[in-house]
Amino acid sequence: MKVIFTILFGLVGFAFADDNTQLIQAFSVLAAVVGLGIAALGGAIGMGHTAAATISGTARNPGIGGKLFTTMFIALAMIEAQVIYTLVFAAIALYGNPFL
């Protein structure tokens, strides 16, 4: 609750600004940081589950460990691609902002 009030009172200065470009830039930075943080968190959780499942499968049947590791690396690349897409969108929001 304190965090919400701090953010709201911190943004009061933008409400009384003459132009809205500073407000749009501030919200673009906020959106980029929050979006990238959520994407990185989701990617880290997904990679952890993927690694845990691969280790568990290899422990149960060591004979298919090579196939599991190959599949795991493909899955990790797909998970990481989603985080990279979010990074690209965050960079567009920060540097090539279409709303200005």
Sequence and secondary structure as in RCSB ss.txt:
>XXXX:A:sequence
MKVIFTILFGLVGFAFADDNTQLIQAFSVLAAVVGLGIAALGGAIGMGHTAAATISGTARNPGIGGKLFTTMFIA
LAMIEAQVIYTLVFAAIALYGNPFL
>XXXX:A:secstr
 HHHHHHHHHTHHHHT SSSHHHHHHHHHHHHHHHHHHHHHHHHHHHHHHHHHHHHHHHH GGGHHHHHHHHHHH
HHHHHHHHHHHHHHHHHHHHS TT 
